Amino acid sequence: MRRGVVLVWGLVAALAWAQPVAAQVRGLVSGPGQTAFPVVVSPLAGGGTDGAPFTKTLSRDLEISGLFRVLAARASATPDASGQVDYTRWASTGARFLVAGRLQAAGAGFALEVRLYDVIERRVLGGKRYDTPLADLPRMANRFADEILRLVTGTRGPFDSELAFVSTRGGRFKEIWVMRFDGGDLRQLTRNETINLSPSWAPNGRSLLYTSYRDGRPRLYQVDTRTQRRRRVLGGPGLVVGGRYSPNGRQIAVSREEARGNTEIVIVDNDGKTVEVVTRNEGIDVSPTWSPDGARLAFCSSRAGSPQIYVVDSSGGALRRVTRQGNYNTSPSWSPTGERIAYTGRVPGGSFQIFVVDLATGGVRQVTSGPGDNTSASWSPDGRYLVFSSTRAGGEELFVSDWRGRQQYRLNTGPGGDTSPAWSPWLN
């Protein structure tokens, strides 16, 4: 089996069977890839080279959004005393929008004032002021990209967020790492020199659940992403893999070995005490993911003879199967908006690809295709994008796509393989 594919499923199955594992524009744009508005991101007035990280990060975010096509900025746009720009000049470049601002020293840090202009309607759509150290300019770019998407689509963008993932970039061991969406503030959270898997975020974005073999068998741990303080949430005696916080953060759904070779979906509290045993069957049930309202869980089960995605009430009732195409579907991820579940499925030829199923209609959309495996999708906090791991370029790397698969970008490259990404909630 390809490395990194359906890792949790493979882990559980192997152990179990081997025993003892967006004005006028706003509202008219409904999704990435439907319209790509030409935009110029002007160098910051007064910023010089210090302002470059802001314009570079903002341009990248806008391109990734699929809503904008970033044009080269051949000159700096300097707003006049009233905050206006030369609309005729910028309209002649072919741009629909212009981002322009100013960076200047203020106290111990810097004041960044930036605005989004509609050069066709000749008006300011919105703007922000950030008081920030220079080192945080990339994050301010992420925040203003979110604001631009809000101004244009009516829904905040997802870029002021972080990604957790499993990586071997620190050596041969699989450890848990975290970085901002733009790749900055990269931090290694575990140093166990063993296998660490399946990171997932707490609703407040301050901590992660993950599965670790640090005690010799898979156990569920929690780590604070800033202090790196760690605690064991749930031990054995059997397998414990793939914990996911409920939307209110008070409960955790996890796959736990209830009988020899038989894992079930179990809900526990934050101290690891059992609240509900959700599934009871002879199949292997793994990879739980909560609905946004916390009333239901999706998970992967072998009860029908092959791994498929099911949905069940969190109390254990009203079970239904949601995947019927393909003979190997796993790693479900419920969208924050509630309508869809992303999952990994095997296609003819043997590769693994990302799919999205509409829960109301049952319609399935294939998000990825082509060479290599694409696995372990995780939704952005706004529900418009997916991050996943891919071997399309040879190594294991992280990619992001709009959920329809129209725009796909490589997020990072580096030593070692990066897999199992988890997209955080908004940072604030």
Salt bridges, closest charged atoms under 4 A:
ASP118 OD2 - ARG96 NH2 3.00
GLU121 OE2 - ARG96 NH2 3.62
GLU121 OE1 - ARG123 NE 2.74
ASP131 OD1 - ARG129 NH2 2.93
ASP146 OD2 - ARG156 NE 3.82
GLU147 OE2 - ARG150 NH2 2.69
ASP160 OD1 - ARG139 NE 2.79
GLU162 OE2 - ARG187 NH1 3.17
GLU162 OE2 - ARG226 NH2 3.19
ASP182 OD2 - ARG180 NE 2.82
ASP185 OD2 - ARG187 NH1 2.76
ASP185 OD2 - ARG226 NH1 3.09
ASP215 OD2 - ARG232 NH1 3.41
GLU257 OE1 - ARG217 NH2 3.97
GLU258 OE2 - ARG256 NE 2.54
ASP285 OD2 - ARG303 NH2 2.92
ASP373 OD2 - ARG2 NE 2.84
ASP382 OD2 - ARG384 NE 2.78
GLU396 OE2 - ARG3 NE 3.68
GLU397 OE1 - ARG410 NE 2.99
ASP418 OD2 - ARG169 NH2 2.44
